[in-house]
């Protein structure tokens, strides 16, 4: 970790920037107010409380928390959230001219972005785009168990036994799969709106598991990825992650 505070007692660094400056640059508080936060013991660096002035940190490396809330590391890369419309491929472009992600990048067209995981063409919802390869690999890797939450409108009236079966697990052609949680959101005219949470990123897995229990999907939207929520982002809209959103995702994947 170079000369970061991780490698020695706080205050011995000759490189980096002062902790109060790092807090001010992150928008936490003014430098003077940041000094007060430090004096009050409300700031941690790499898991240790810092209550003396003059500690130097590297904001790109050191894990800094204020009142147990992490401030995001300084990064040069981009982290964006797209509400992918239905009918759009999870591909940056398509040689056959079908709708793809490049049509939604706007001012970020030349930023070298790629998608993190994928949604099938018919599925709408939250898709991360970044140019940070390490981040993308960790978010997509099953060992970090990043939960994915979907709203699925399905045919038929889903009963409690079927919900339990989805949680116990169903057998698909590429192996068993089980949901972390399932619940009915609403019912109307022979249709049920379900919330399904699972960790798997297998191809079309939500559609296939619901088909397997006799409730084909009519419409599917991913509304959450880990702590990240789609919120009011409209189909086709793209925005940068907020500092707090990025910090929470970095915590989840150990960055």
Helices and strands as residue ranges (DSSP letters): G 5-7, E 17-18, H 19-25, H 31-39, E 43-45, E 48-49, E 56-57, E 64-66, E 69-70, E 79-84, G 101-104, G 106-108, E 114-116, E 124-130, H 133-140, G 142-144, E 148-155, H 160-168, E 170-172, E 175-177, E 181-188, E 191-198, H 205-212, E 217-225, E 228-229, E 238-240, H 243-252
